[in-house]
Amino acid sequence: MEKERPAAEPETPPAVPEPQDDAGEGRTASQKKKRPTSIPFYPNPEHEAFLWRVTAVASERQKRIPATAVLRLALARLEQQMTPSEIVQMLGEVEQPGGRMGRPRL
């Protein structure tokens, strides 16, 4: 004779708090800037060459690894190692290239 198993309670995912940066405390959702639908990425030549090397190694192993997967991995590792404030502090000390915004128009 089989014993009846108690019905498993449906698992509800834990509530994930909305990420807050240091400057976002106390602001309502309508006051916060809306996020862009996509974020453009323009690698410098060294980083682009590295992405191509990853693609070449993946191809040799008959795998398809898109550059976006490499970027997601890199960001996940960066997130484990540094806080947003630490990143801003580090990059704020480096002089960022100036110039015009966007791609050059012909």
Secondary structure, DSSP 8 states (H G I E B T S, - for coil): ---------------------GGGTT--TTTS----S-------HHHHHHHHHHHHHHHHTT----HHHHHHHHHHHHHHH--HHHHHHHHHHS----S-SS----
